[in-house]
Amino acid sequence: MLLEHFLNRVITTGRLVVHLPGGSITSFGTSAPGAPSVTVRLEDKATARRIALNPVLGAGEAFMDGRLEILDGDILALLDLVAGSLRWDWTNKNRVALWRSTRFLARFQQLNDRVRAKRNVAHHYDLGNRLYDLFLDKDRQYSCAHFTDPTNDLDVAQNDKLAHIAAKLCLKPGQRVLDIGCGWGGLALYLHRACGGVSVTGITLSEEQLATARKRAAELGVGQHVDFQLLDYRAVTGEFDRIVSVGMFEHVGRPNYQTFFETIRDRLKPDGIALVHTIMRADGPGVTNPFTAKYIFPGGYAPALSEIIPAIERSWLWISDIEVLRLHYAYTIEQWYKRVVAHRAEIESLYDSRFFRMWTFYLASAIVAFRHDGHCNAQIQLTRRRDAAPITRDYMAQAESELRKL
């Protein structure tokens, strides 16, 4: 069977037991003491064939539809077992591609003109605020948290992320800030509150996020200082002292990188500072896995640093600082996953059991991408002038320490 041949090549760490169509049971890998073990059942031969031909998409759709059943363990344990056997950190000459896609198709999917960009954002972020309330932190931060301690609670880690970013922006009272991809408004409201009353313009393409962000600003009585708009980054006018973008660059698409950084250059004052926080590939350029592209983030792509830097260079911007966050997103999504599982009944009542399985597959696959694959996060600080930011990093730690006390 094609699937058996595939799994014999893939499973090298741990043990996978598969109940195959027809009643036979086959195991793959090792059953050494302490090694992970997962047992699954496949409904029919067609399911086995689809998984063998396109593992991530085939397994994801089979799990969503109930044709792949986890008998011992859960979907995170299964994906962790597979990804752990293919860990990118190790020299692994037998690495097997878990999905097949073409660069041409991926580039077409990432065109993300203004119409596509809004449609793609709505696909994910306009699912309903109740869903996100169930698994995000209290401030509804839907991006990588900052774990000064891996055991920290999600709310603490997300607040520390806000302080970490604010410190890098080196804000001063009276400055104007542009928040590209402002989400539900948490970062913009934090910057105004914590950083000397700076004024912030937040932009989003999500109708639901916009409504929530404006409501939060109104309830806090800061609407005259923190403004939220339904606006594409390419349509922004004016100049800003600071520009920040957290978790939005993954939706820009490779064909638009040059435009994105030219927009930052044009909207940033000569002595301004910008910060872009994005998922990054440590293993070089790639493609978005087909399950994520089809069901979760159409048009999305996590870039390699080698794909980002040329667009920055051609935009005549200084890279004044880069920080790579390796495991922070794994820790973040692990807490999201646990919260989703804990709220299964509520999520299934909002949507259905198929949606719940889709969402857990999405989060589990994201966790293992940051645990075992080449995914990480990067924060890139940019300036137009070489002397716009302090010439050492000391100011970041000092400011962050003060902000975390708030």
C-alpha positions, 0 to 999 in steps of 0.5 A, a space after each residue: 500500500 502506498 501509505 504504508 511505504 510513505 509511513 515507513 519512510 517518515 516515522 522514525 521517532 515514536 510509534 504509530 499504530 494504524 488500523 487500516 481499511 479491511 481490519 488489518 493493523 500495522 505499526 510504524 516506528 519504534 516502541 522504545 520506552 518513553 517514545 510517543 505512541 499514537 493509534 489511528 483508524 482509517 475509514 477506507 482505502 481512498 482516505 489512505 491514498 489521499 493521505 499518501 499522495 498529499 499528507 497534510 491536506 489529505 490527513 486534515 480533510 480526513 480528520 475534519 470529515 471523521 474518516 481519520 479517527 484518533 483512537 489513542 492520543 489526539 490530533 496534536 499527538 499525531 502531528 507531533 509524532 510525525 513532525 518530530 520524526 522530520 525535525 528540521 534542526 537535525 541532519 535528516 537525509 530522509 526528510 519527506 515532503 509532507 505536501 506538494 505545491 508549486 511556486 507558480 501556484 503559490 505565487 498566484 495564491 498570494 497576489 492579494 490585491 485590494 479586493 482579494 486582501 479584504 476577502 481573505 481577511 474576512 474568511 478568517 477574522 470575521 468568523 465571529 468574535 465569540 470564537 476568539 473570546 474562547 481561546 485568546 487572552 483577555 485583550 484578544 491578541 491574535 499573534 505571538 506572545 512574548 514568554 519571559 518564562 515558558 510557564 507564564 500565563 497567556 495573559 501575562 505573556 501577551 502583555 509582555 509582548 506589548 511592552 516588548 514592542 512598545 520599548 522597541 518603538 522608542 515612543 515619545 509623548 505627542 507622537 503619531 503612530 500607525 498600526 497596520 493590521 490593528 486586529 481588535 485594537 489591543 496594541 493601539 489602545 496599549 500604546 496610547 495608555 502606556 506611552 505618554 498618550 501618543 495618538 494611534 491610527 489603527 487600520 484593518 480589513 476586518 469588519 468585525 475587528 473594526 467594530 470591536 476596536 471602535 467600541 473599545 476606544 469609545 468605552 475607554 473615552 479615547 476615541 479622539 486619540 485612538 482612531 480605527 479605520 477600515 483601510 488597506 495599507 496601500 491607501 493610507 495617507 499622511 506621515 507618522 512618527 512610528 509605524 508598527 505592524 504585528 502579525 499582518 505581514 503574513 497576509 501581504 503576499 510575496 508579490 507585494 513586499 516591495 509595495 509594503 515596505 515602500 509604503 512604510 518608507 513613504 508614510 514614515 517621517 525622516 526621523 521615524 521608527 517602524 517595527 514589523 513583527 512576522 512569522 518567519 521561515 528559518 529553512 528558506 523560501 517555501 510554500 504555505 501548506 495546502 490545508 492552511 491555504 485552503 481552509 485557514 489563511 487563503 493568500 497567506 504566506 510566512 516568508 524567509 528572511 531572505 525574501 524580506 530583506 531584498 524588498 527592504 533594501 530596494 525601499 531604501 530603509 535601514 534595518 536598525 534591529 532584528 530579533 528572532 523569537 524561536 519558541 515563543 509562538 509554539 508556547 502561545 499556540 499551545 495555550 490556544 489549543 488547550 483553550 479550544 479543546 476545553 471549549 469544545 462544546 461551545 465551539 461546536 454549538 457555534 459552528 459544528 463538530 467538523 469546524 471544531 476538528 478543522 480548528 484543532 487541526 489548524 492549531 496543532 499543525 501550527 504548534 508542530 511547525 514552531 516546535 519541529 519545522 523551520 517556523 519562528 518569529 522575527 521583529 524587524 526594526 526599520 528607519 529612514 535615517 541611520 541615526 533615527 534610533 539609539 545606536 545601542 539596544 540598551 534603551 529597549 531593555 530599560 523601557 521594557 522593564 518600566 512598561 512591564 511594571 504598569 
